Amino acid sequence: MSGGANPARGEASVRVGGAELVLRPSFAALVAAEGELGPLLQLVERAGEGRLALGEIVALFWHCLRDRPEGVTREALGEAVVGGGLQAAMPALRVLLGQVVTGR
């Protein structure tokens, strides 16, 4: 599948190594994230309290990647989030967490 993020599907995007990667909070992706991070509503609560860890953000992004280009690792995604600064990651994080709470 190609193309940019589709807001109507609750998608967001992040830039990794010059490529725009699409994050899609599908049921399967959110179940996988929840399996690693614990209940997603608690994740949303921690985010609202400013207690969301960098590793949690990267884990959520990793599980929600729509297509993983060859050579993009979870570590590379984490480095891209750090390299771009958390402020640059916030719009995508807000979209994903919004989908957890309100759905599409």
Number of C-alpha atoms within 10 A of each C-alpha: 5 7 8 13 18 13 12 7 13 20 21 25 23 23 15 17 12 8 11 14 23 23 28 26 27 19 11 12 19 22 16 17 21 18 11 13 17 12 13 18 13 13 21 19 13 13 17 11 9 9 11 15 12 12 11 15 20 22 19 24 30 20 21 24 20 21 12 14 10 6 7 13 12 15 11 14 20 19 15 19 22 15 12 14 11 14 10 14 19 14 13 19 22 14 18 24 21 15 18 19 11 7 11 10
